[in-house]
Amino acid sequence: MRSPVCLAGARACPPEDVGGIGGYEDFLQAIGDPHHPENKEFLEWIGGEFDARSFDVDEVNEILREMT
């Protein structure tokens, strides 16, 4: 059985249940500003850190292999 393969990409996908495009924008703003009222809550929710610029093609391909 053949699996799909990711050749390249950019940026991390939004976390599950972040609230769509607007929610993701709010999330990024909050975690990027230590003085934002929701900063601590969002960082706890996401597990302590989130790098929106990260992308790992090998990780994506491993997920795709596991799905097939």
Residue pairs with C-beta under 8 A, 6 or more apart in sequence:
1 68
2 68
3 64
3 65
3 67
3 68
4 64
4 68
5 61
5 64
6 57
6 60
6 61
6 64
7 57
8 57
9 55
9 57
9 60
10 55
11 52
11 53
11 54
11 55
12 50
12 51
12 52
12 53
12 54
12 55
14 23
14 24
14 27
15 27
15 45
15 46
15 50
18 24
18 27
19 26
19 27
26 38
27 42
28 52
29 36
30 36
30 37
30 38
30 39
30 41
30 42
31 39
31 42
31 43
31 46
31 50
33 39
43 49
43 50
